[in-house]
Amino acid sequence: MKIRAIMVPLSLCALFVFSPVRADAPPPAPPAQPRAIAAFADDKPYCLEWTDGCTVCKRLADGAAGCSTVGAACVQTAPLCTKQKTAP
């Protein structure tokens, strides 16, 4: 029983010491700025909504792009139009 009382705390200490994730590791680089994704539809007037997997943009009434902020966990992909104008 005495050995168990010693081994459990030692095992936990070893787990934290040899863990590949360290507190002093630099944070990951932030994704591209929303401005780049906002410009995606500049030459695509038919595109009403688009995304790169991190930011979602929508064409506003005045024609400008309104974009969300970048989420904490996202996988950035090539921009893609997700909603288009329908034929009249």
CNS distance restraints for C-alpha pairs under 8 A (distance, minus, plus):
assign (resid   1 and name CA) (resid   5 and name CA) 6.39 0.50 0.50
assign (resid   2 and name CA) (resid   6 and name CA) 6.54 0.50 0.50
assign (resid   3 and name CA) (resid   7 and name CA) 5.99 0.50 0.50
assign (resid   4 and name CA) (resid   8 and name CA) 6.11 0.50 0.50
assign (resid   5 and name CA) (resid   9 and name CA) 7.24 0.50 0.50
assign (resid   6 and name CA) (resid  10 and name CA) 6.42 0.50 0.50
assign (resid   7 and name CA) (resid  11 and name CA) 5.92 0.50 0.50
assign (resid   8 and name CA) (resid  12 and name CA) 6.33 0.50 0.50
assign (resid   9 and name CA) (resid  13 and name CA) 6.21 0.50 0.50
assign (resid  10 and name CA) (resid  14 and name CA) 6.17 0.50 0.50
assign (resid  11 and name CA) (resid  15 and name CA) 6.18 0.50 0.50
assign (resid  12 and name CA) (resid  16 and name CA) 6.49 0.50 0.50
assign (resid  13 and name CA) (resid  17 and name CA) 6.15 0.50 0.50
assign (resid  14 and name CA) (resid  18 and name CA) 5.92 0.50 0.50
assign (resid  15 and name CA) (resid  19 and name CA) 5.78 0.50 0.50
assign (resid  21 and name CA) (resid  25 and name CA) 7.45 0.50 0.50
assign (resid  31 and name CA) (resid  54 and name CA) 7.73 0.50 0.50
assign (resid  31 and name CA) (resid  70 and name CA) 7.46 0.50 0.50
assign (resid  31 and name CA) (resid  76 and name CA) 7.07 0.50 0.50
assign (resid  32 and name CA) (resid  36 and name CA) 7.09 0.50 0.50
assign (resid  33 and name CA) (resid  37 and name CA) 7.43 0.50 0.50
assign (resid  34 and name CA) (resid  38 and name CA) 6.01 0.50 0.50
assign (resid  34 and name CA) (resid  55 and name CA) 6.67 0.50 0.50
assign (resid  34 and name CA) (resid  67 and name CA) 6.87 0.50 0.50
assign (resid  34 and name CA) (resid  68 and name CA) 7.89 0.50 0.50
assign (resid  34 and name CA) (resid  69 and name CA) 7.22 0.50 0.50
assign (resid  34 and name CA) (resid  70 and name CA) 7.38 0.50 0.50
assign (resid  35 and name CA) (resid  39 and name CA) 6.42 0.50 0.50
assign (resid  36 and name CA) (resid  40 and name CA) 6.85 0.50 0.50
assign (resid  37 and name CA) (resid  51 and name CA) 7.33 0.50 0.50
assign (resid  37 and name CA) (resid  52 and name CA) 6.98 0.50 0.50
assign (resid  37 and name CA) (resid  55 and name CA) 7.41 0.50 0.50
assign (resid  37 and name CA) (resid  57 and name CA) 7.59 0.50 0.50
assign (resid  37 and name CA) (resid  79 and name CA) 6.87 0.50 0.50
assign (resid  38 and name CA) (resid  42 and name CA) 7.88 0.50 0.50
assign (resid  38 and name CA) (resid  57 and name CA) 6.47 0.50 0.50
assign (resid  38 and name CA) (resid  65 and name CA) 5.78 0.50 0.50
assign (resid  38 and name CA) (resid  66 and name CA) 7.49 0.50 0.50
assign (resid  38 and name CA) (resid  67 and name CA) 6.73 0.50 0.50
assign (resid  39 and name CA) (resid  65 and name CA) 7.90 0.50 0.50
assign (resid  40 and name CA) (resid  44 and name CA) 7.79 0.50 0.50
assign (resid  40 and name CA) (resid  79 and name CA) 6.95 0.50 0.50
assign (resid  41 and name CA) (resid  45 and name CA) 6.74 0.50 0.50
assign (resid  41 and name CA) (resid  47 and name CA) 6.38 0.50 0.50
assign (resid  41 and name CA) (resid  50 and name CA) 7.73 0.50 0.50
assign (resid  46 and name CA) (resid  84 and name CA) 5.47 0.50 0.50
assign (resid  46 and name CA) (resid  85 and name CA) 5.24 0.50 0.50
assign (resid  47 and name CA) (resid  59 and name CA) 7.81 0.50 0.50
assign (resid  47 and name CA) (resid  81 and name CA) 5.95 0.50 0.50
assign (resid  47 and name CA) (resid  82 and name CA) 7.67 0.50 0.50
assign (resid  47 and name CA) (resid  83 and name CA) 6.13 0.50 0.50
assign (resid  47 and name CA) (resid  84 and name CA) 4.53 0.50 0.50
assign (resid  47 and name CA) (resid  85 and name CA) 6.45 0.50 0.50
assign (resid  48 and name CA) (resid  58 and name CA) 5.76 0.50 0.50
assign (resid  48 and name CA) (resid  59 and name CA) 5.17 0.50 0.50
assign (resid  48 and name CA) (resid  81 and name CA) 7.58 0.50 0.50
assign (resid  48 and name CA) (resid  82 and name CA) 7.75 0.50 0.50
assign (resid  48 and name CA) (resid  83 and name CA) 5.38 0.50 0.50
assign (resid  48 and name CA) (resid  84 and name CA) 5.21 0.50 0.50
assign (resid  48 and name CA) (resid  85 and name CA) 6.48 0.50 0.50
assign (resid  49 and name CA) (resid  56 and name CA) 7.30 0.50 0.50
assign (resid  49 and name CA) (resid  57 and name CA) 5.61 0.50 0.50
assign (resid  49 and name CA) (resid  58 and name CA) 4.40 0.50 0.50
assign (resid  49 and name CA) (resid  59 and name CA) 6.34 0.50 0.50
assign (resid  49 and name CA) (resid  81 and name CA) 5.95 0.50 0.50
assign (resid  49 and name CA) (resid  82 and name CA) 5.48 0.50 0.50
assign (resid  49 and name CA) (resid  83 and name CA) 4.93 0.50 0.50
assign (resid  49 and name CA) (resid  84 and name CA) 7.04 0.50 0.50
assign (resid  50 and name CA) (resid  56 and name CA) 5.94 0.50 0.50
assign (resid  50 and name CA) (resid  57 and name CA) 5.38 0.50 0.50
assign (resid  50 and name CA) (resid  58 and name CA) 6.63 0.50 0.50
assign (resid  50 and name CA) (resid  79 and name CA) 6.77 0.50 0.50
assign (resid  50 and name CA) (resid  80 and name CA) 5.44 0.50 0.50
assign (resid  50 and name CA) (resid  81 and name CA) 4.18 0.50 0.50
assign (resid  50 and name CA) (resid  82 and name CA) 5.05 0.50 0.50
assign (resid  50 and name CA) (resid  83 and name CA) 6.89 0.50 0.50
assign (resid  51 and name CA) (resid  55 and name CA) 5.61 0.50 0.50
assign (resid  51 and name CA) (resid  56 and name CA) 4.49 0.50 0.50
assign (resid  51 and name CA) (resid  57 and name CA) 6.14 0.50 0.50
assign (resid  51 and name CA) (resid  79 and name CA) 5.45 0.50 0.50
assign (resid  51 and name CA) (resid  80 and name CA) 5.54 0.50 0.50
assign (resid  51 and name CA) (resid  81 and name CA) 6.67 0.50 0.50
assign (resid  51 and name CA) (resid  82 and name CA) 7.09 0.50 0.50
assign (resid  52 and name CA) (resid  56 and name CA) 7.05 0.50 0.50
assign (resid  52 and name CA) (resid  76 and name CA) 5.57 0.50 0.50
assign (resid  52 and name CA) (resid  77 and name CA) 5.01 0.50 0.50
assign (resid  52 and name CA) (resid  78 and name CA) 5.56 0.50 0.50
assign (resid  52 and name CA) (resid  79 and name CA) 4.29 0.50 0.50
assign (resid  52 and name CA) (resid  80 and name CA) 6.32 0.50 0.50
assign (resid  53 and name CA) (resid  74 and name CA) 6.43 0.50 0.50
assign (resid  53 and name CA) (resid  75 and name CA) 5.81 0.50 0.50
assign (resid  53 and name CA) (resid  76 and name CA) 4.97 0.50 0.50
assign (resid  53 and name CA) (resid  77 and name CA) 5.71 0.50 0.50
assign (resid  53 and name CA) (resid  79 and name CA) 7.75 0.50 0.50
assign (resid  54 and name CA) (resid  70 and name CA) 5.46 0.50 0.50
assign (resid  54 and name CA) (resid  71 and name CA) 6.08 0.50 0.50
assign (resid  54 and name CA) (resid  74 and name CA) 5.16 0.50 0.50
assign (resid  54 and name CA) (resid  75 and name CA) 6.37 0.50 0.50
assign (resid  54 and name CA) (resid  76 and name CA) 5.55 0.50 0.50
assign (resid  55 and name CA) (resid  67 and name CA) 6.60 0.50 0.50
assign (resid  55 and name CA) (resid  68 and name CA) 5.56 0.50 0.50
assign (resid  55 and name CA) (resid  69 and name CA) 6.17 0.50 0.50
assign (resid  55 and name CA) (resid  70 and name CA) 5.30 0.50 0.50
assign (resid  55 and name CA) (resid  71 and name CA) 7.40 0.50 0.50
assign (resid  56 and name CA) (resid  67 and name CA) 5.59 0.50 0.50
assign (resid  56 and name CA) (resid  68 and name CA) 5.46 0.50 0.50
assign (resid  57 and name CA) (resid  65 and name CA) 6.22 0.50 0.50
assign (resid  57 and name CA) (resid  66 and name CA) 5.44 0.50 0.50
assign (resid  57 and name CA) (resid  67 and name CA) 4.04 0.50 0.50
assign (resid  57 and name CA) (resid  68 and name CA) 6.37 0.50 0.50
assign (resid  58 and name CA) (resid  65 and name CA) 5.62 0.50 0.50
assign (resid  58 and name CA) (resid  66 and name CA) 5.29 0.50 0.50
assign (resid  58 and name CA) (resid  67 and name CA) 6.35 0.50 0.50
assign (resid  59 and name CA) (resid  63 and name CA) 5.70 0.50 0.50
assign (resid  59 and name CA) (resid  64 and name CA) 5.82 0.50 0.50
assign (resid  59 and name CA) (resid  65 and name CA) 4.72 0.50 0.50
assign (resid  59 and name CA) (resid  66 and name CA) 6.28 0.50 0.50
assign (resid  60 and name CA) (resid  64 and name CA) 5.45 0.50 0.50
assign (resid  60 and name CA) (resid  65 and name CA) 5.88 0.50 0.50
assign (resid  60 and name CA) (resid  66 and name CA) 6.29 0.50 0.50
assign (resid  70 and name CA) (resid  74 and name CA) 7.93 0.50 0.50
